[in-house]
Amino acid sequence: MRTTRRVAAALLLVATVGLVIAASSSAAQERPRPREAACSTSIRGSHATTDCFNPNPGADRVQLHVECARWWDPDMDTRPVEVGPAEHVRLAERCWKEIRKAWVSHHR
């Protein structure tokens, strides 16, 4: 009786470990790759520039947004630009004075 319980416990342990390993490997395989272009944004004084490269097989549309620091300085946005597969684009925008922040949005 005692041997049967030990064998059952060992089988249960092996089955549990197998399920955990199978679940973690399938979860790692199911993670979707980001389908966005990789962008790098820099700010120098009143000028903001972003360089975007799309390594994916599908196209991505990117747009640079600039928030100006002064209340009287209007915030600026570039027009959305399509970045095709293996293409590179550079977007630039500026404020009259300082820039508070700049970011890129992705559209499908």
C-alpha positions in Angstrom: 0.0 0.0 0.0 2.8 2.4 0.9 4.7 1.7 -2.3 1.5 2.4 -4.4 1.1 5.8 -2.7 4.7 6.6 -3.4 4.4 5.6 -7.0 1.2 7.6 -7.4 2.8 10.7 -5.7 5.8 10.4 -8.0 3.6 10.1 -11.1 1.6 13.1 -10.0 4.7 15.1 -9.5 6.1 14.2 -12.9 2.8 15.0 -14.6 2.6 18.4 -12.8 6.1 19.4 -13.8 5.4 18.3 -17.4 2.3 20.4 -17.6 4.1 23.5 -16.2 6.9 23.1 -18.7 4.5 22.6 -21.6 2.4 25.6 -20.5 5.4 27.9 -20.2 6.9 26.9 -23.6 3.5 27.3 -25.4 3.1 30.7 -23.7 6.5 31.8 -24.9 5.7 30.7 -28.5 2.3 32.5 -28.5 3.6 35.9 -27.7 2.9 38.1 -30.7 5.8 40.0 -32.1 5.3 43.8 -32.1 4.3 44.8 -35.6 5.4 48.4 -35.3 8.3 50.2 -36.7 11.2 50.8 -34.3 11.6 54.5 -33.8 14.3 56.6 -32.1 13.4 60.2 -31.1 15.8 63.0 -30.2 15.2 66.5 -29.0 17.8 69.3 -29.6 16.7 72.7 -28.4 13.5 73.5 -30.3 13.8 70.7 -32.9 12.6 67.1 -32.5 13.6 64.4 -34.9 12.6 60.7 -35.1 14.1 58.0 -37.2 11.9 54.9 -37.8 12.8 51.6 -39.4 10.2 48.9 -40.1 11.7 45.3 -40.0 8.3 43.7 -40.3 6.6 42.3 -43.5 3.6 44.6 -43.1 3.4 48.4 -43.4 3.2 50.8 -40.4 2.0 54.4 -40.3 4.0 56.7 -37.9 3.4 60.2 -36.8 5.6 62.5 -34.7 3.9 64.6 -32.0 5.6 67.5 -30.3 4.4 69.3 -27.2 5.9 72.8 -26.8 6.9 74.1 -23.4 5.5 77.6 -23.7 1.8 78.2 -23.4 1.6 80.4 -26.4 3.6 78.0 -28.6 1.2 75.6 -30.5 1.8 71.9 -30.2 2.8 70.4 -33.6 2.1 67.0 -35.3 3.5 65.7 -38.5 1.3 64.1 -41.1 1.2 60.3 -40.8 3.8 58.6 -43.0 3.6 55.0 -44.1 6.8 52.9 -43.5 6.9 49.9 -45.7 8.8 46.7 -45.0 12.5 47.3 -44.6 12.0 51.0 -45.1 13.4 54.0 -43.1 11.8 57.4 -42.6 12.9 60.5 -40.8 10.3 62.9 -39.4 11.1 66.3 -37.9 9.0 69.1 -36.3 9.8 72.1 -34.2 8.5 74.7 -31.7 9.4 78.4 -31.6 11.1 77.9 -28.2 11.7 74.8 -26.0 10.1 71.4 -26.4 8.4 69.8 -23.4 8.2 66.3 -24.9 8.0 64.4 -28.2 6.6 61.0 -29.0 5.7 58.8 -32.0 2.3 57.2 -32.5 1.7 54.1 -34.7 -1.5 53.7 -36.9 -2.7 50.7 -38.8 
